Amino acid sequence: MLTLTNHIAGKDADPNSGRYLDIVEPATGLVYGRVPDSGPEDVEAAARAAQAAFPAWSATTAAERSRLLMRLADLIERDLEPLAAAESKDNGKPIQVARSLDIPRSAVNFRFFATAILHSAGEFHDYVGGGAAGPVPTMNYTLRNARGVAGCISPWNLPLYLFTWKLAPALAAGCTVVGKPSEVTPVTAWMLGKLAKEAGLPDGVLNIVQGGGKAGSAIVEHPAVTTVTFTGSTAVGKWIGAKAGDMLKRVSLELGGKNPFVVFEDADLDTPGAGAIDTAARAAFSNQGQICLCGSRLLVHERVYDRVVSGVVERAKALRVGDPSDASTQFGSLVSRAHFDKVAGMVEEAKRAGGTVLTGGAPVPHGQLPERCRGGYFYPPTVIAGLDASCRAVREEIFGPVVTVQKFRDEAEAIALANGTEYGLAASVFTQDVSRAHRVAAAVQSGVVWVNCWMVRDLRTPFGGMKHSGVGREGGNEALRFFTEAKNVCVRT
């Protein structure tokens, strides 16, 4: 039985309460470890450690912070295999996905921000202002100072990938951190704490508090935490936004999505790996559909509707569902029993609303799974047609391997359907008409629009959502600005 600890002030720390939560392997449904059920007392200790470490860390040169974070990236790459195995076991994702995407990207996150801080530039303004005594020559320059203790709260779908996406810019900018991973997938964050110690990060610079909502809310409400970044559900994000606003904290919220994948009649449909059909299937079912950027609403022009939908169904049926620890598996389990029940319930509701299930639509029969996995939470790739735009399955985030398909007649209807939910995180548009691509990209209400591709991320670009998909932007200079405070210095010359 694996027992995790918190990482506070550079040391392993048991929960103050002595209470633990079970860690369940979703591919088997079996408990294999326990994680601290931390509360306000543990957050208080972590916040004190972060406060104490902040003056020295924020005064450390960018070159030295860069060196330490690059060393941490080296250690993540060194431990690729054990980290990938832990991520797959904890989350249910195929080992090959964790090995090729999650863990390498975690190292890249540290490398990107560790090098970005070596190339920062300030602003300078030369000015002659009029005053009662005549012209006043001045020069103004802008400093950017680390804001203090940052609270970084990450989700369960891409555990280390998204945890480091928050930690890396905060630490690079000179903030100290109280971080909390999801209690559902806590193991790689626990391993990261040990790697941070090995990399030489000073005690208290990175603190990791494990646990559920008690720990998360205590981080948001702690007066020493000046800045909060959260990725997760819209409901929790609304609570954090209200609490942070009341306490005048800076907040970044990356929340839910119900992302349109729009295919026009002139789109390249068939290029292997890059055409609309292959890409739509990948966008719908990657990571078992448990990515906030998944293209869960497939909108297709009526002229190519049958061809596109049949192609996506064919590819969904061809995915190899199986044991996540098997390198040949393409599609693993959902993350938990509760999430499995939610996904299954939404599909049943869609059926009652008149939806036609073209593939999937029921849990994977136990007899089709390896014996080890017959107690696991496996739900197959599912395609549903025939739903009205007002149906919950079309409007609300399912966050599972379920894609709904709708037909449109023209560009105006495509845009109306794409914008027809309260979310606005990401969209994909497939067309070979350059003018149409730019028109639709401008009209779709999404923080990210991919044209003829999906999930292509340049880390220099801003990332975030509109409407109920979030507040603020992460990535590149946007992230470094988020964790710093601008200060103007005006000098009379």
Secondary structure, DSSP 8 states (H G I E B T S, - for coil): -EE--EEETTEEE--TT--EEEEEETTTTEEEEEEE---HHHHHHHHHHHHHHHHHHHHS-HHHHHHHHHHHHHHHHHTHHHHHHHHHHHH---HHHIIIIIHHHHHHHHHHHHHHGGG----EEEEEEEETTEEEEEEEEEEEEE-SEEEEE--SSSHHHHHHHHHHHHHHHT-EEEEE--TTS-HHHHHHHHHHHHHT--TTSEEE---SHHHHHHHHH-TTEEEEEEES-HHHHHHHHHHHHHTT-EEEEE-----EEEE-TTS---STTTSHHHHHHHHHHGGGG-STT---EEEEETTTHHHHHHHHHHHHHHS-B--TTSTT-SB---S-HHHHHHHHHHHHHHHHTT-EEEE--S---GGGS-GGGTTS-----EEEES--TTSHHHHS---SSEEEEEEESSHHHHHHHHT-SSEESEEEEE-S-HHHHHHHHHHS--SEEEES-SS---TTS-B--EETTEES-BSHHHHHHHTEEEEEEEEE-
